[in-house]
Amino acid sequence: MLLRSHTFISQIIAEPDFEARWMEAKDERDLQ
């Protein structure tokens, strides 16, 4: 399970706009 999670996270981080999407998700959480 840990290995699968690590692979999943690595794929997300590999996305070019990962940081932008991460900040969007963070902003949405902060607004709630």
TAZICOR-V32825 format. One record per pair of residues at least 24 apart in sequence whose C-alpha atoms are under 8 Angstrom apart, sorted by the first residue. I is the first residue (numbers start at 1). J is the second residue. If there is no record, write none. Layout:
{{I J} {I J}}
This chain:
none
